[in-house]
């Protein structure tokens, strides 16, 4: 099998004393929560959760769907970097389905991801426990909103979500170059031992 994640963390050659990759200084993070969404479906769990969350705090939505406003000309990463939190909400919840919403939109932009997707244990296979906030950690959206507002007022606690950056850096997969290279490597290392998968859907 050739596993091709949307991104991964790799150890820094020289761990830093201070968390790196914060994006703009905290003083420039004027917004609280951002969400960029292109596929708006009222039946999706992420849209239903957004409606619940937005009753308790302000969420700035960007994109071409739903209530979203256009992403500013400065670009997605620059826009998200001005927010403390990013809703890394997947459009479906399946094991190992963790997309650019976490790796690129949140981590590269320097926002703390609030994730909705597979369970917390699945995320922790790939990223440190203290690098994200999972909606499942809270009994309801109101409790999550209260926690985000608490972090907004307590920067020392908020900064803890960046401590992992002292030891790790983010790699974003280059589609489709890297997958093809990994597939070729897998074929070369397998030699004369073919593997058949009788059912691709099950």
Buried (B, 14 or more C-beta within 10 A) or exposed (E): EEEEBBBBBEEEEEEEEEBBBBBEEEEEBEBBBBBBBEEBEEEBBBBEBBEBBBEBBEBBBBBEEBEBEEBEEEEBBBBBBBBBBBBBBBBEBEEEEBBBBBBBBBBBBBBBBBBBBBEBEBBBEBBBEEBBBBBBEBEEBBEBBEBBEEBBEEEEEBBBBBEBBBBBBBEBBEEEEBBEEBEEEEEEEEEEEEEEEEEEEE
